[in-house]
Amino acid sequence: MREPTYYGGRRPAPQPAPQVPVTAPKSRWRVLYERHQRPVWATGGALAALAAVLVFWALMRGGGAATDTVVLQEPKPQPSVAAQAYAAILPSVVKVRGFGEPNKGAETPEAQVGAGVVIVDNGIILTNLHVVAGARRVTVVFADDLESEATVVGVRPEHDLAVLQAATIPDDLVAATMRSTRDLLPGDPVVAVGFPFGIGPSASAGVVSGLRREFYSKQGQRLLTNLIQFDAAVNPGSSGGPLVTAGGEVVGIVTAILNPTEQRVFVGIGFAVPIENAAAAAGLPPF
């Protein structure tokens, strides 16, 4: 065989064989994806369309405003312990007014103002004896502003207590809940409700300062014993009002304040007759 003629007298260098690209084997998940690619995209598109329809429906149902925002309201603050106690006892608190002898050509003067608390829903009311002592006529004003004549039906001078019977009562009159003082301790929260200087009903909060105290009442001219001492503010006009626990239960009847001056204003020491004595004055069974 004749050898080919090369121009220039030189044999060309041998050319390398062409490289064939090597493809890595496909993974199992890749094969599955490629096999089901179209169904996957079709399902995804359907879900996206369904989501868009649901969002549009929700917006239209809520007013159609795409810019509406959801506002989370903060929890409403609960009333304080004193506020809850005041609300519980308020329907049972009355204003007590004692009237003296009428002046010539004038209306019957109002002798004194105090407070009282309904203990039986037929109109039996506890107050202080010194609030109605010497009064020619007594009236009570209930929480709904109904005013009624009242009669003194019982007294207990040794505890400065009087029991009144109202002639007319509201249809929905509520009697106070009474609680024994056996488990009462110094430091327990209490609320006094009354009409200091005729203003009210007013609430003042404090704590039990002591138990089984004694106090000489200048108004009643007698020694009062077994009293609850407390520091909730009371003044003239608060007498006869209830001293209640945090739950609104009556544990005493406000009866006196200790004051070294002649101003008759509160300086931090008040006294209440325990409800056991007060209930006995009304003929109610003991706790």
RODO-2510 file (C-alpha; in nm, 4 decimals, decimal comma):
residues 287
     n   res          X          Y          Z
     1     m     0,0000     0,0000     0,0000
     2     r     0,1334     0,3384    -0,1043
     3     e     0,2103     0,5718     0,1811
     4     p     0,0353     0,9098     0,1514
     5     t     0,2415     1,2081     0,0528
     6     y     0,2683     1,4831     0,3194
     7     y     0,3487     1,8336     0,2095
     8     g     0,6438     1,9812     0,3887
     9     g     0,7939     1,6427     0,4390
    10     r     0,6600     1,6019     0,7884
    11     r     0,4027     1,3592     0,9285
    12     p     0,1283     1,5395     1,1277
    13     a     0,1005     1,4638     1,4930
    14     p    -0,1648     1,2145     1,5891
    15     q    -0,4929     1,3753     1,7190
    16     p    -0,6335     1,2647     2,0528
    17     a    -0,9582     1,0789     2,0525
    18     p    -1,2647     1,3034     2,1303
    19     q    -1,3831     1,3041     2,4960
    20     v    -1,7307     1,1677     2,5536
    21     p    -1,9033     1,3439     2,8489
    22     v    -1,9972     1,1165     3,1339
    23     t    -2,3377     1,1858     3,2905
    24     a    -2,3832     1,1036     3,6588
    25     p    -2,6692     0,8693     3,7293
    26     k    -2,9924     1,0494     3,8355
    27     s    -3,1127     1,0159     4,1946
    28     r    -3,4327     0,8363     4,2740
    29     w    -3,6100     1,1592     4,3848
    30     r    -3,4989     1,3377     4,0648
    31     v    -3,6416     1,0598     3,8532
    32     l    -3,9698     1,0722     4,0455
    33     y    -3,9879     1,4541     4,0164
    34     e    -3,9256     1,4478     3,6376
    35     r    -4,1782     1,1718     3,5973
    36     h    -4,4500     1,3597     3,7946
    37     q    -4,3435     1,7174     3,7192
    38     r    -4,6582     1,8158     3,5369
    39     p    -4,9030     1,6739     3,7968
    40     v    -4,7094     1,8506     4,0764
    41     w    -4,7266     2,1883     3,9057
    42     a    -5,0909     2,1370     3,8250
    43     t    -5,1748     2,0519     4,1890
    44     g    -4,9739     2,3495     4,3204
    45     g    -5,1548     2,5847     4,0861
    46     a    -5,4920     2,4524     4,1973
    47     l    -5,4029     2,4986     4,5643
    48     a    -5,2826     2,8559     4,5012
    49     a    -5,6078     2,9365     4,3211
    50     l    -5,8103     2,7871     4,6082
    51     a    -5,6151     2,9932     4,8628
    52     a    -5,6803     3,3121     4,6644
    53     v    -6,0538     3,2366     4,6544
    54     l    -6,0635     3,1760     5,0331
    55     v    -5,8791     3,5009     5,1073
    56     f    -6,1131     3,6954     4,8791
    57     w    -6,4181     3,5374     5,0464
    58     a    -6,2887     3,6182     5,3940
    59     l    -6,2249     3,9812     5,2997
    60     m    -6,5674     4,0197     5,1460
    61     r    -6,7336     3,8641     5,4482
    62     g    -6,5454     4,0957     5,6836
    63     g    -6,6358     4,4108     5,4934
    64     g    -6,4257     4,3825     5,1799
    65     a    -6,1458     4,6079     5,3014
    66     a    -5,8134     4,4533     5,2181
    67     t    -5,6433     4,6982     5,4502
    68     d    -5,8394     4,5856     5,7573
    69     t    -5,6190     4,4939     6,0514
    70     v    -5,6948     4,2746     6,3488
    71     v    -5,6761     4,4679     6,6769
    72     l    -5,6171     4,2641     6,9897
    73     q    -5,7871     4,4244     7,2881
    74     e    -5,6085     4,4207     7,6202
    75     p    -5,7881     4,2389     7,9042
    76     k    -6,0202     4,4709     8,0955
    77     p    -5,8688     4,5502     8,4367
    78     q    -6,0565     4,3989     8,7277
    79     p    -6,2019     4,6242     9,0017
    80     s    -5,9930     4,6619     9,3152
    81     v    -6,0732     4,4627     9,6284
    82     a    -6,2196     4,7746     9,7921
    83     a    -6,4342     4,8488     9,4870
    84     q    -6,5731     4,4951     9,4856
    85     a    -6,6500     4,5104     9,8585
    86     y    -6,8229     4,8470     9,8159
    87     a    -7,0338     4,7191     9,5252
    88     a    -7,1390     4,4137     9,7274
    89     i    -7,2588     4,6080    10,0342
    90     l    -7,3970     4,9212     9,8658
    91     p    -7,7549     4,7895     9,8029
    92     s    -7,7894     4,7329    10,1809
    93     v    -7,6580     5,0702    10,3031
    94     v    -7,9041     5,3414    10,4114
    95     k    -7,8741     5,7041    10,5166
    96     v    -8,0266     5,7629    10,8602
    97     r    -8,1587     6,1046    10,9562
    98     g    -8,2863     6,2071    11,2973
    99     f    -8,5042     6,5174    11,3300
   100     g    -8,5484     6,7245    11,6429
   101     e    -8,8344     6,9432    11,7623
   102     p    -8,9683     7,1819    11,4963
   103     n    -8,8858     7,5498    11,5244
   104     k    -9,1614     7,8088    11,5178
   105     g    -9,2495     7,8912    11,1576
   106     a    -8,9805     7,6590    11,0195
   107     e    -8,9458     7,3025    10,9046
   108     t    -8,8352     7,0331    11,1414
   109     p    -8,4576     7,0725    11,1743
   110     e    -8,2356     6,7782    11,0921
   111     a    -8,0637     6,6890    11,4186
   112     q    -7,8053     6,4382    11,3036
   113     v    -7,7040     6,2228    11,0102
   114     g    -7,5616     5,8755    11,0180
   115     a    -7,5664     5,5475    10,8312
   116     g    -7,7273     5,2113    10,8723
   117     v    -7,7275     4,8683    10,7145
   118     v    -8,0197     4,6419    10,6244
   119     i    -7,9825     4,3048    10,7952
   120     v    -8,3287     4,1581    10,7167
   121     d    -8,4989     4,2172    10,3841
   122     n    -8,8271     4,3182    10,5524
   123     g    -8,6685     4,6515    10,6455
   124     i    -8,4812     4,5749    10,9698
   125     i    -8,1854     4,8130    10,9929
   126     l    -7,8920     4,8385    11,2331
   127     t    -7,7438     5,1768    11,3261
   128     n    -7,5844     5,3512    11,6244
   129     l    -7,7971     5,4568    11,9170
   130     h    -7,6350     5,7986    11,9316
   131     v    -7,7485     5,8667    11,5709
   132     v    -8,1185     5,8491    11,6667
   133     a    -8,1063     5,9283    12,0388
   134     g    -8,3364     6,2197    12,1212
   135     a    -8,4766     6,2362    11,7680
   136     r    -8,8476     6,3152    11,7436
   137     r    -8,8654     6,1617    11,3975
   138     v    -8,6368     5,9212    11,2068
   139     t    -8,6168     5,8609    10,8330
   140     v    -8,4019     5,6332    10,6200
   141     v    -8,3001     5,6692    10,2544
   142     f    -8,2342     5,3460    10,0681
   143     a    -7,9812     5,2865     9,7895
   144     d    -8,2474     5,3508     9,5230
   145     d    -8,3250     5,6926     9,6861
   146     l    -8,6564     5,5727     9,8332
   147     e    -8,7131     5,7612    10,1599
   148     s    -8,9153     5,6103    10,4405
   149     e    -9,0176     5,6838    10,7963
   150     a    -8,8539     5,4501    11,0451
   151     t    -8,9323     5,3423    11,3997
   152     v    -8,6822     5,2509    11,6708
   153     v    -8,7822     4,8966    11,7711
   154     g    -8,4836     4,8015    11,9841
   155     v    -8,1809     4,9473    12,1588
   156     r    -7,8672     4,8120    12,3205
   157     p    -7,7020     5,1051    12,5024
   158     e    -7,4025     4,9015    12,6201
   159     h    -7,2991     4,8632    12,2556
   160     d    -7,4378     5,1967    12,1263
   161     l    -7,6748     5,0097    11,8938
   162     a    -8,0277     5,0758    11,7740
   163     v    -8,2584     4,8653    11,5586
   164     l    -8,4904     5,0409    11,3120
   165     q    -8,7937     4,9203    11,1212
   166     a    -8,8618     5,1030    10,7939
   167     a    -9,2283     5,1720    10,7156
   168     t    -9,1771     5,1448    10,3378
   169     i    -8,9154     4,9364    10,1620
   170     p    -8,8010     4,8896     9,8006
   171     d    -8,9386     4,5878     9,6144
   172     d    -8,5908     4,4453     9,5608
   173     l    -8,4402     4,5280     9,9002
   174     v    -8,1217     4,3300     9,9635
   175     a    -8,0090     4,2340    10,3134
   176     a    -7,6382     4,2407    10,3894
   177     t    -7,4410     3,9225    10,4457
   178     m    -7,2944     3,9032    10,7955
   179     r    -6,9791     3,7191    10,8920
   180     s    -6,8460     3,6136    11,2286
   181     t    -6,5412     3,7926    11,3659
   182     r    -6,3947     3,4726    11,5121
   183     d    -6,1335     3,4429    11,2353
   184     l    -6,0772     3,8182    11,1932
   185     l    -5,7099     3,9149    11,2321
   186     p    -5,5132     4,2395    11,2555
   187     g    -5,4031     4,3292    10,9049
   188     d    -5,7148     4,1956    10,7340
   189     p    -5,8485     4,4426    10,4750
   190     v    -6,1772     4,6174    10,5592
   191     v    -6,3961     4,8846    10,4000
   192     a    -6,6153     5,1325    10,5890
   193     v    -6,9235     5,2702    10,4120
   194     g    -7,1259     5,5645    10,5407
   195     f    -7,2145     5,9315    10,5026
   196     p    -6,9249     6,1349    10,6509
   197     f    -7,0469     6,4920    10,7060
   198     g    -7,3606     6,3868    10,5182
   199     i    -7,1696     6,3074    10,1971
   200     g    -7,2208     5,9695    10,0476
   201     p    -7,2537     5,6876    10,0402
   202     s    -6,8762     5,7035    10,0724
   203     a    -6,6237     5,4217    10,0961
   204     s    -6,2879     5,4198    10,2698
   205     a    -6,0452     5,1299    10,2851
   206     g    -5,7998     5,0159    10,5485
   207     v    -5,7131     4,7224    10,7691
   208     v    -5,8098     4,5800    11,1031
   209     s    -5,5706     4,7423    11,3510
   210     g    -5,6669     4,5469    11,6604
   211     l    -5,9358     4,3446    11,8373
   212     r    -6,1112     4,3512    12,1755
   213     r    -6,0428     4,7214    12,2282
   214     e    -6,2122     4,9474    12,4848
   215     f    -6,3247     5,3050    12,4271
   216     y    -6,5093     5,5558    12,6417
   217     s    -6,7777     5,7226    12,4316
   218     k    -6,8335     6,0865    12,5257
   219     q    -7,1508     6,0926    12,3194
   220     g    -7,2988     5,7884    12,4862
   221     q    -7,1287     5,8583    12,8191
   222     r    -7,0331     5,4964    12,8602
   223     l    -6,7458     5,2510    12,8190
   224     l    -6,7674     5,0372    12,5062
   225     t    -6,5829     4,7041    12,5096
   226     n    -6,4842     4,4247    12,2701
   227     l    -6,4461     4,6691    11,9799
   228     i    -6,2775     4,6231    11,6429
   229     q    -6,0086     4,8861    11,5863
   230     f    -5,9497     4,9844    11,2228
   231     d    -5,7789     5,2563    11,0200
   232     a    -6,0237     5,3114    10,7315
   233     a    -6,1143     5,6807    10,7389
   234     v    -6,4467     5,7632    10,9106
   235     n    -6,5917     6,0922    11,0347
   236     p    -6,9165     6,2209    11,1857
   237     g    -7,1909     6,0812    10,9646
   238     s    -7,0127     5,7480    10,9243
   239     s    -7,1599     5,6217    11,2520
   240     g    -7,3908     5,3249    11,2127
   241     g    -7,2455     5,2239    10,8767
   242     p    -7,1131     4,8762    10,8064
   243     l    -6,7504     4,7684    10,8350
   244     v    -6,7093     4,4962    10,5741
   245     t    -6,4510     4,2435    10,4628
   246     a    -6,2949     4,2226    10,1166
   247     g    -6,5903     4,0040    10,0199
   248     g    -6,8463     4,2647    10,1275
   249     e    -6,9532     4,0765    10,4424
   250     v    -7,0430     4,2822    10,7499
   251     v    -6,8180     4,2204    11,0499
   252     g    -6,8998     4,5332    11,2480
   253     i    -7,0998     4,8543    11,2878
   254     v    -6,8893     5,1723    11,2870
   255     t    -6,9485     5,3475    11,6182
   256     a    -6,6695     5,5869    11,7207
   257     i    -6,3408     5,7582    11,6401
   258     l    -6,0574     5,8370    11,8754
   259     n    -5,9409     6,1959    11,8526
   260     p    -5,7302     6,3881    12,1054
   261     t    -5,8633     6,7207    11,9741
   262     e    -6,2073     6,8810    11,9811
   263     q    -6,2349     6,8904    11,5996
   264     r    -6,4060     6,5487    11,5770
   265     v    -6,2152     6,4513    11,2627
   266     f    -6,0437     6,1232    11,1840
   267     v    -5,6815     6,0794    11,2884
   268     g    -5,6382     5,7125    11,2127
   269     i    -5,8225     5,5195    11,4838
   270     g    -6,1816     5,4077    11,4415
   271     f    -6,3900     5,1554    11,6330
   272     a    -6,6704     4,9212    11,5320
   273     v    -6,9042     4,7011    11,7345
   274     p    -6,8604     4,3344    11,6333
   275     i    -7,1506     4,2030    11,4271
   276     e    -7,2183     3,9309    11,6864
   277     n    -7,3252     4,1998    11,9345
   278     a    -7,5105     4,3915    11,6654
   279     a    -7,7041     4,0848    11,5486
   280     a    -7,7987     4,0013    11,9059
   281     a    -7,9415     4,3517    11,9434
   282     a    -8,1775     4,2718    11,6558
   283     g    -8,2731     3,9381    11,8091
   284     l    -8,0918     3,7375    11,5418
   285     p    -7,9342     3,4040    11,6354
   286     p    -7,5570     3,4040    11,6972
   287     f    -7,3163     3,2643    11,4378
***
